[in-house]
């Protein structure tokens, strides 16, 4: 049996979006399951619920030169 392909969208200023149920393997080998229609994976490293995004990236602001920093 073959698994259905998942659509993965890498966003410019936020999480990685995975469409469809997904199992995420953590660095220590444990697996975390999400049965959501769309799962947002943390790409910034700031989430308290890693590997899932908790919108912590929204606290980052850009200055005039396009550099990000904490408010």
RODO-2510 file (C-alpha; in nm, 4 decimals, decimal comma):
residues 71
     n   res          X          Y          Z
     1     x     0,0000     0,0000     0,0000
     2     x     0,1354     0,3447    -0,0894
     3     x     0,0902     0,6526     0,1253
     4     x    -0,0759     0,9615    -0,0169
     5     x     0,1580     1,2514    -0,0875
     6     x     0,1465     1,5416     0,1525
     7     x     0,1616     1,9025     0,0411
     8     x     0,4237     2,1030     0,2311
     9     x     0,4381     2,4830     0,2086
    10     x     0,7418     2,6726     0,3365
    11     x     0,6317     3,0265     0,4238
    12     x     0,8553     3,3352     0,4185
    13     x     0,7732     3,4646     0,7657
    14     x     0,6141     3,1831     0,9575
    15     x     0,5713     2,8117     0,9984
    16     x     0,6064     2,5215     0,7583
    17     x     0,2550     2,4061     0,6685
    18     x     0,1896     2,0353     0,6146
    19     x    -0,1458     1,9406     0,4613
    20     x    -0,2921     1,6152     0,5889
    21     x    -0,2183     1,3942     0,8890
    22     x     0,1516     1,3668     0,9703
    23     x     0,3924     1,1876     1,2038
    24     x     0,6895     1,4044     1,3039
    25     x     1,0072     1,2333     1,4201
    26     x     1,1916     1,4342     1,6852
    27     x     1,5733     1,4455     1,7240
    28     x     1,5551     1,1952     2,0107
    29     x     1,3618     0,9466     1,7943
    30     x     1,0212     0,9975     1,9527
    31     x     0,7281     1,0527     1,7187
    32     x     0,4574     1,3137     1,7502
    33     x     0,1339     1,2682     1,5566
    34     x    -0,0975     1,5348     1,4178
    35     x    -0,4301     1,4385     1,2628
    36     x    -0,5198     1,7968     1,1708
    37     x    -0,6113     1,8987     0,8171
    38     x    -0,3193     2,1461     0,8210
    39     x    -0,0314     2,1192     1,0685
    40     x     0,1945     2,4200     1,1276
    41     x     0,5508     2,3207     1,2151
    42     x     0,7775     2,5702     1,3886
    43     x     1,0538     2,7034     1,1646
    44     x     1,1852     2,9804     1,3916
    45     x     1,2699     2,7752     1,7006
    46     x     1,0729     3,0020     1,9353
    47     x     0,7627     2,7840     1,9870
    48     x     0,7000     2,6454     2,3340
    49     x     0,5101     2,3580     2,1687
    50     x     0,7778     2,2384     1,9267
    51     x     0,7639     2,0856     1,6772
    52     x     0,4325     2,2689     1,6355
    53     x     0,4015     2,6426     1,5761
    54     x     0,2408     2,8511     1,8510
    55     x     0,2779     3,1810     1,6559
    56     x     0,5783     3,2952     1,8637
    57     x     0,7366     3,4131     1,5378
    58     x     0,4828     3,6954     1,5281
    59     x     0,6641     3,8694     1,8145
    60     x     0,9545     3,9403     1,5781
    61     x     0,9497     4,2776     1,4058
    62     x     1,1516     4,4093     1,1119
    63     x     1,3453     4,7319     1,1195
    64     x     1,3901     4,9669     0,8219
    65     x     1,6770     4,7565     0,6854
    66     x     1,4714     4,4360     0,6840
    67     x     1,6509     4,2831     0,9831
    68     x     1,4387     4,1018     1,2428
    69     x     1,4631     4,1688     1,6154
    70     x     1,2541     4,1306     1,9286
    71     x     1,0255     4,4274     2,0049
***
